[in-house]
Amino acid sequence: MTTTILIVGGYGHVGSRIARRLITLGIGTVVIAGRSCDKGRKAAAKLGCTARSVDLSDPAGWQAALADIDTVVVCIDQDEVAFAAFALSRGILYIDVTATDAFFRKVEQLEDLAKTNDGCAILSVGFAPGLTNLMVKACAARLHQVHRATIGIMLGLGDDHGPAAIAWTLKGIVDPGRSTELVELPFGAKATNHPALAFDFADQHVLRRTLPIPDVATYLTFCPAAISRLLFRALPLLRGRSAWVPTLTRILSRLRFGSKRAALSIVVSGSRNGMPHAITAHFEGQHEAEITALIAAVTVEHALSARPPAGVHHLEGLMSLGTFVAPLGEEGGIIHLGDDPCPAPFMS
């Protein structure tokens, strides 16, 4: 049976990359979609696929947009789950690269709807959450008891980050209600410490529910480290300055400096054979958006070849880190898992 994959937001920063990868894999007919017909047609001509219009805020057009679709990949942030519910009620495979836990919790409430209609939703698909979840799961599997997971996420300031991702990150930095906790986390083969700021990524909430782990924290840093130190020292000046976000987003969308590095530093602590123990994991790669697109494309391929059970799932509940090691390695991404004799302390 030929599958038809609709990528909502398929002409955007991440969506176009997912479309390109799926077209290259040749696992189905790819259709990109969004509110702008003109942008869709231009992007489709470059990608070698077709385009159609769909507006996630206008239910009147959903039936026509999904008439011949059996797989939907959504690359647009949403606050409500009406579109996801509509897709699941039609028995569609629904994959979302959103990174917001409030949205995830709403989709999780669609579990019964999905099962009743043989629909399937896969969430936490991307770099973070996504690859982070899989690495924590792989570390936790090496322990008999798990007490805490720490996730460090490094983004290169020389990378081509999309405006939506930049704005989302800046909003988290300036939010006066967010934690100002700073730690030093080791990244890379040489375990070089970088300053990292406590940040409200969805993985820390999801993993408490799915694995479960009692205590999970996620921290954000940038490469080069010197910029992170300057930025974090300026936090008192940035807090509460949400009016700056649009201007800073425009500047950072055009300005490139530093590396294109995308790295992860994971420490999962607990016990093994009754003794305190920690498992560490590191990922080194480049181009965060390309990594997210790769994770999404491999997830689609896997789900179409072995249809997951009906319901709502997060990536780590269906797949293992091993599935992604080779595809990431083909593009220069390196994953390393190692043991430490005892939980590694933070340096504040």
N, C-alpha and C positions, 0 to 999 in steps of 0.2 A: 504494500500500500504506500502510495506517495503521500508524504506529509507536507503541509503548508504551514510555514512559520511566519507569524506576524510580529514584527519588532516595532513596538510603540516607542517613539523617540528614536527611530532608526536612522534619522539623518543628523542626530546629535553627536556630541563628542565621544561618548562610549557606545551608543547604539550603532553608529556607522562602523565601528571597529568590530562589533559582534556580527553585524551583517556580513562584512567582508570575510570573516573567519568561517561563518556557516556556509557561505557561497563556495569558498575554497574547499571545505569538507565535502560538499555535494550531497548532504544528507536529506535535503528537502528543497522545496520551492520557497524562496525567501521573499517576503513582501515587507517593505518598510512603510511606516505610517506616522502621522503626526497631524497637527492642526493645519499646517501650511501645505497646501497642494503643490505650490511652486517649488518650495524647498525640497519636498519629497521627490518630485519628478527629476529635479536637477541631480540630487544625490543618487537616485536610482539609476540614472543614465551612466553615472560614473562607476557605480558598483556592478552594474549588469543585472539588475533585478527590476521589479515593478514597485509601484507605490500607490497608496490610497490614503484617503483622509479619515482620521479618527480624532475626536475630541473627548478626552476622558471626563470632561465636565458636562457633556451633552449626551445623555443616554439614548436620545432619539436615533442616533446614528450607529449605535453599537451592533444591532442585529445585522445590518448590512455589512459592516466592517468585518464581522466574525463569521459570515455566512459559510465560507469554505475553509475555515481555519481550525486546525486541531492543536496548535501550539502557539502560545503567546509569550513573548519576552518583553517585559516593561522596563524601560530605561528612564522613566520620568518619575520624579518624586510625587507622591500622592498623600493627602491627609485622610481621605475616606476610602472605603473599600468597595464601593458600589460596582466599579468596573471588574474588580477581582471576583466579586460575588456573581456577576453576570457571566463571566467566563467559566467559573467553576460549575454553575448551574447548567451549562451546556456540555459538561464533561470534558472540558479543554484542559490541556497541560499548561499551567500558568507558572511562569518563572519571573522573578522580580529581583532587580539589582539594587533596589532601594536600600538605604543604610540607616533607617530610622526605626528604633524599637517600638515607638508608639504605634506606628503603622503595622509592624509585625504582630503586635498583640491583637489588633483588630482583625487581621487576616486569620490568626489562629482561632478566632471565634467562629470562623466559617468551616470548621472541621466537619460538622454534621452535614452541612450543605454539600461539601465536596464529596463525602462518602456516599450520600444518597444519590448523587448524580454521576458517580464515577469520575469526578474531577480530581485533579492533583495540583497542589501549589508547592513550589519549592522556593524558599526564602534564603536570605544570607548567602547570596551568590555574588562573589566578587573578591576583591583584594582584602578589604576589611569592612564589614564582616564577610567571611567566606573562607579564604585561605587561612586567616587567623583561627577560625573555628576548627578547621581540619588539623592544624598544627597542635592546638591545645588538646584535641581529642587524641592525637597520636602520642603526645607526652603523657597524658593521663592514663592511657592504656598500659604504660610501663610501671605504674604504681598500684599498690594494693588499696591504699586509701589516699584520697586527694583532698587537700585542705585549701589550697589557693592557687590561682593562675594569674600571672602578670603578663600583659601583652604590650609590647612596645612597637609603635608604628613610626617608621621614618619615611618622609616624603622629600624628594629632591626639589629644590626651588628652581632648578633649571629644566624641569620636566614641563610638558605641555598639559597642564591641568585645565579642565573645562571650567567656564565661568560659574556654573551651578555648584561644582565641587568646591571652588574657591570661596564662594559666598557662604556655603554651608559651614566650612571650616572657620571662616572669620566670625560668623555669628556665634559659634561655640567659644571662640577665644574672648570675644568682648562681652559675652553674657555675664552679668554681675552675679548671677546665681550659681555659676559653675565653680568647681573646686579650683584652688590656686596651688594645689600640691605639686611640688617639683621633686623629681628623683633623677638619679644618674643610672642609665641603663646601657649595657654593653651591646654593640652592634658589630656585625662582620666577623671575619675569621680571626682577626686580632683582638676581638672583644673590646673595642675602643669605646669608652664611656661617652655618652651624649646626654645633655640635659633633656628631660622629657616632662611634659605637662599633663597632669590628669585630664582626660578628655572623655566626653560622653559618647563613645562609639557604641553601636548596638551590640557588638559581640559580648561585652561584659555582662549584659542583661540576659541575652539569649542563652549563653552557656550555663547560667545558673538554673535555667529551666530544662535544658535539653540533656546535659550530661549526667547529673547536675554537679556543679561545683559550688561550695558554700560562698566562696569569696573570689571574685574576679574583678580585676582593675585593668583599664586600658590607658596608655600614655602616648602622647604625640610629640614627635620631634621633627626637625627639618635638617636637611643637609645643604650647606655646610653647618657644622655645629656652632661656629661663631655667630651666625645669624640667629640661631635658636637662643643662644645666651642673651644677645641683645634684645630680641623680641620678648623673652620671658621677663627680663628686667624691666621692660616697659609696660608690663601688664597693668600696674596701677593706673597708668595713663589711658589704657585702652578699654578697661572695664566700663561697661555701660555706654560706650560710644557707638551704638548701633547705627547712627546716622553716617558713620564713616564707611560702613560696609560696602555700599554701591561704588563709591569712589575707589576704595582700595581694591575691590574686585576688578574694576576696569584697568587699574594700573598693573596688578599682578597678572591679569590675563594677557597682557602684552609684554611684560617685562620677564626676561629669562636670565637667571644668574645661578651659578653653582652647578651641581650635578643633576642627572636625571635618575638618580638612585631611588629605589623603592625597596625598603628592607624591613624585616620583622625580627623582633627579639622576644622569645617566649620563655618563661620560667614557670613550671608547674611543680609545686611542692606538696609533700605529704609524707607517706611512709611506705617502705617496702620491707617485707619480712620483719615487721615490728620496729624498724629503725627509721629515723628521719632521713628523707631522701628527696632529691629534686631532679627533674629532667629538664634540660634546656634544649631549645631549638632555635635555629637562625635561618632566615631566608635572605638571599641577596639577589636582586634583579634590577631591572630598569623599566621605566615607563609604567606607572601605576595603572593608567587607563587601559593599556594593552594587556596587563596582567588580569584586570577585571574582565576584559573581553574574552581572554583565553579561558578563564574559569567558567564564564557563562557558556561559551561554545562547547566546551568539553561536557558541561552539565547537560546541555540540550542533547548532545550526541548520546550520552550515557542513558538519559531518560527515555529517549526514543528507541534505543536498542533493548532496554530492559525496563519496561514501563513500571514506575514505582507504584505502590499501593495507593488507592484513593485516600485523600486526606490532605492535611497541611503539614509540611515537613520543612525543617531547616537542613542546609546542605550536609552538615555533619551527621545527621540522622540517616542519610541515604548512601553517602559515599565516604571513601577513606582518602587520606592524604596520598597514598600510593598511586591512585588513579591519575593524579596530576603531576607527579614527579617527572615523568618522561616528557610530557608536553612542555612543562616549564623549562626543563633542562635543554630542550631543543632550541629555546630562545635565550639561553644564557642564565636562566634562573637556577640558583643552587640552594638546596635545602640540607641542613645538617641537624641531626638529633644527637645529643650526648647526655651522659649522666654526670651528676655532681654528687659527692658523698653526703651533703647536707643542704638544706634550703639556703639559697644565696641571699644574703642580706642586701637591703638597699643602701645606697649612699645618698643621704639627703643634703 
